[in-house]
Amino acid sequence: MNATAAQERPDRVAAGAAGDEAARDALRAAHGVRLIAPAQEGLGLDRQPAGVYGFVSAPAVPQAPLYARPIYQSYEAHKRADGTTLMLAYVTPEDARALTAATGARPMQLFYAPQADATVLVAIPYARMRSHKEHSQRLGGGLHVDLEPVTPA
């Protein structure tokens, strides 16, 4: 999906090149976000103003504190100008393809950084995250979530 499609359909997933800071920059530009200011650090994504991004160590929890610098094994979170919240994560190429076509709830494994098989950077709307399991990044299993199906246009 290109940046224009990501802007038009925030409920869809936008994919970029694996491990590429340019892909993150492209998603930031497509989402119209800037890095949070120091005064905003520590507030949950749900309490942030629109148009910002930061890093969170408790992914899939909108109330988790957001920080301007990556914390050990943290995920990047965006709050677009329209208030849509998204989490950036790495998934397998198969899961990236399935995300844009999911017609039913789908379990997914998300990673904060590229892994052996999880090499595609995606932006997943928080609204699609139905549930998640408590996890430890140290164990290497990533974040296990159940995603809601894609909403038809």
HUQUIHU-V338962 format. One record per backbone hydrogen bond with DSSP energy under -1.0 kcal/mol. NH is the residue of the N-H (numbers start at 0). CO is the residue of the C=O. If there is no record, write none. Layout:
nh:NH co:CO
nh:NH co:CO
This chain:
nh:5 co:1
nh:6 co:2
nh:7 co:3
nh:8 co:4
nh:11 co:8
nh:15 co:120
nh:19 co:16
nh:23 co:19
nh:24 co:20
nh:25 co:21
nh:26 co:22
nh:27 co:23
nh:28 co:24
nh:29 co:25
nh:30 co:26
nh:32 co:27
nh:33 co:50
nh:35 co:52
nh:39 co:36
nh:40 co:37
nh:41 co:65
nh:42 co:39
nh:45 co:61
nh:46 co:43
nh:47 co:44
nh:50 co:78
nh:51 co:78
nh:52 co:33
nh:53 co:76
nh:54 co:66
nh:55 co:74
nh:60 co:57
nh:63 co:60
nh:65 co:42
nh:66 co:54
nh:73 co:70
nh:74 co:55
nh:76 co:53
nh:77 co:85
nh:78 co:51
nh:79 co:83
nh:82 co:79
nh:85 co:77
nh:86 co:123
nh:87 co:75
nh:88 co:121
nh:89 co:110
nh:90 co:119
nh:95 co:91
nh:96 co:92
nh:97 co:93
nh:98 co:94
nh:101 co:97
nh:105 co:146
nh:107 co:144
nh:109 co:142
nh:110 co:89
nh:114 co:117
nh:118 co:116
nh:119 co:90
nh:121 co:88
nh:123 co:86
nh:125 co:84
nh:127 co:124
nh:128 co:125
nh:129 co:127
nh:129 co:145
nh:130 co:145
nh:132 co:143
nh:138 co:135
nh:139 co:136
nh:142 co:109
nh:144 co:107
nh:145 co:130
nh:146 co:105
nh:147 co:127
nh:149 co:101
